[in-house]
Amino acid sequence: MNHADGITPAARGSGHVAPGRLWRELGHSLRNPEFWALSSWLDILVRTRRSYLGPLWLLTPSLVYVFGLGSFFASLHGRTIAEFAAYVALGAIIFRTLMSAVVGSASVFNGSHAFIMDGHMRLTDYLLQSLAKSFFDLLMFLPVTIVALVIHPDVQLSGLLLAVPTTLLIYLNVLWMSVVFSLIGARLPDFAQLLSNVSVFIFLLTPIIWYAEMAPPESLRGQFMRLNPFYHLVALFRAPILGMEVETLSYWYVGTMTLIGLLVATLLYRRYARFVPLWV
């Protein structure tokens, strides 16, 4: 049977054409959130239904990051927990959002094999499902982050207002990363596991529990840190809120990465999305 055109029998039988128009399909998916929004939330509830605290367990990572690691590393940096907790919280909430979306998207098509072969759902529905899970992770981090901001001695109101458009910019980058990594993950099933293992290194390379000033630009460590896209996205979100300077490089890096990333994601999706049913 010839599948060279990338259209499966299920897709033909259901009247669907092969996917490839990213923004059109994404628009349709956004107008119909019943699947991707509800299924993401139900997945979280199912994972915690047998525990006594239920979804409250999802607050545990934020408590461990902010007031666990924060308390330990605050003393190493000569800071009080009131100063350092907000720094850790704002960095961790963005890092976890990014890493959750990236790792989750790399396995989202393989994990939805049966539904994809059925041919009745758009691939963008599964991408949005992965992004919705990362958004729920962000919401679970918010209560502890708010507490950390309340006890911080110098939170900038202008930075808090700027956090809204910055978050939208971050999710634009999350979107193109998810598109690219989901296609790679569909073709290479081990890719999600590789990203999961590499995430520990990326966390240590990103100034979440340490200060960026500890890695000056002229040092090898500083050069590696500035090649890390997570560093620049975290800096754009966190620095204005805490009254810290943002490197000019971060603006150029994120702006360029966003434009190129969206273009690459659009082209790759148009070229390879039709082959996903064959790969999974």
N, C-alpha and C positions, 0 to 999 in steps of 0.2 A: 504493500500500500504506500502510495507516494504522499508524504507529508511535507514536501519541499516548500509549499507555500505557507507552512506554519499554521494552517487551519485544521483543527481536529474535527473528527466526525461529529463529536458532541456539539461543537460550535456551529457546524453547518446545519445540523438538525434543528437547533434552537433558533436559527435565523440570525445569529450574531456574526458579524464580520470580524476578521482578525484585529486585535488591538494594535494601537500604534499612535493614536492622537492623544498625547498625554493630557494637555490642558482641556480638551473637550471632554474626555472621559473623567477627568478630575472634577470638572464642573458638574457633570451628571451625578457623580458620587457624593459631592457636597450637598446637592439638593435632595439626596435620599440617604440620610444618616441612620436609618433604622437598623441596618446591618452592622456597619462598622462601629458606631458609637455604642449601641446597646450590647453587642457581643463582647466588646472590650471590657465594659464594666461588669458584665456577667462572668467573664473569665476571672476577673479579680475576686469577685464574691465567691466563686466556686473554689478557688485556691485557699480561701481562708474560712470556709464555712464550718469546718470541723474543729476549729479552735475556739476557746472560750471568749477571747477578745475580738474575734472576727477581723474585719478590716482595720481595726485599731493597731494590729500588728504591723501594718504598712507604715506606721509612724516610727517604728523602731529604728530603721536605717538612719533617719534624720536625727534622731536623738543620739545615736552612736557617733555619727559624723560630727555633729555640732558641739555637743556637750561632753562626749567621750574623748574623741581625738582632739577636739578643740581645747579641752582642759589640759591635756598632756602637752600639746605643742605650744600652747600659750605661754607656759612657763619657760620653755626652751627659747622662745623669742623675746622673753622679758615683757610680755603683755598680760593684762588681766583677761579673764574669760569674758568680761563685758565688752572689751575691745575686739577680741579675737573671734568670738562666736559668730558675729555677723559676717566677718570676712570669710569664715569657713562655710557658713550657711549659704551665702549668695553664690559662692563658687561651686559648692556641691549641688545646689539645685539645678544649675545650668549644666554642669558636667553629667549628672545622672540623667537629665532629660535627653541630652545628646547621645550618650552611650546607650541608653535604653532603646532609643529609636534606631540607632545604627545596628546594634546587635540583633534587635528584634526583626528589623526589616530583612536582614540577611537570611533569615530562615522562614519568613512569612509565607512565601510561595510554596516551599516544600511542605510546610505544616498545613497548608490548605489544599493539598493535592486533590482530594476527592471533590471538593467544591469547584475547583478550577476545571477539572475534567467534565463536570456536569455542564459547564458552559453557560450558566445563567447569571453569573456575577462578573462585573468588571474587575480587572486586575487592580485598578486604583482603589477599589473597595478594601482590598486586603492591605494596601499601602496605608490607607487612612486608619485601618484597624490598628496597625503598628504604631502610628503616630498618636492615636487616641490613648493607647496604653502608656506611652511616654508622657502624655499630658496629665493623665491620672497620677502618674508618679510625681510629677511636678506639684499637683494639688496636695498630695500627701506630705510633701516637704514644706508646704506653706505655713502650717501652724507653728512649727518650730522656728522657721525663718522669721516669722513675725515677732515671736518672743525674743529672738536674738537681736532684731532691729530695735525693739522697745528698750532693751537694756543697753544698747550701744550709745555712747555719749555724744556722737556727732553724725547723725543721719541727715543727708541733704534732701530736702523736699523736691528740689528740681531734679535730682537724680532718680527719685521714686517715680516722678511723672515721666521721665525719659525711659524708664524701664518698660513701659507698655510698647512703644514702637520698637525698642530694642528686642523685646521678646518676639515680636512679629518677624523681625529680621532674622533672628535665630531660627525660627520655625521655617522660614524660607530655605535656609541652609539645611535644616533637618530634612525638608522635603526632597531636595535634590540628592542629598546623601542617601536617603531611603530608596529612591528610584534606582540609583546606580548600584548600591549594595544589594538590593533585592534581585536585580538581574544577575549580578555576579553570583549571589548565593543560590539562585535557581540553577545556574550552569555548574557551579562547583559546590556541592553539598557540605564540604568541610569548611567552607569559608566562614560560616557563623561561629564555629568552634574556634577558629583562628582568631577572629575578632574578640571573642570572649577572653581568650588568654592574653591577647595584646592589651586589653583594656586596663590591666593592672599597671603595665608600663606607662600607658598614656596618662593614667591618674597621677603617677609619681612625677611625670614630666610636666604636668600642669600645676601651676601654683595655687593649690587648694588649701593645703595645710602648711604652706611656706610662702614667703613673700618673693615676688618677681625680682625685687632689688638684689636678692641673693645670687642672681644669675645675670651679671652685667653683659651687655651686648658683645663685648670683645672676647668673652670667655666661650669655650666650646660648649659648656652647659647652656649658656645664654643663647647661643646660636640654634641649638637643638630645640630649646623651649620656644623660640620665635618662629620655628618652622611648623610648630604644632598648632593647627587651626583652633583647637579647643581653648588654647591659651588666649587667643585674640577675642573669641566670642565671650569667654568668661570675663575678660578685662573690660570689654565694652559694656557689659551689663553691670558689673560690680563696682568698678571704679567711680562712676558718677554718684552712686548712692552713698559711698563712704567718703566722698570728697577727695578722691585720689586722681592723679593725672593718668590720662590714657595716651599711650605712645602714638605718634602720628602713623607709625608703621601699621598699627592695628586697624586704623580706619581704611588705609589703602588695601591691606591684606583682606579684610572682610568684604569690602566693596568689590574688589576684583574676584575673589573666590565666589561670591554670590552670583555675579553675572555669568562667569565662566561655568560655574557648577550647574546653573539652571539651563544654560545652553546645551551643555554636554548631556544632562539628564534627558532633555527633550529629544535630542538626536538619537541617543542610545535606546530610549523607549520606542521611538518610531522604527528603529532598525531591528530590535531584538525582542520586543514584547510578544510578538506573534509566536515566537519559539518557546515561550515559557511552558505551555501545556506539554510540549514534547520533552522538555528538560526535566520536569518534575515527575 
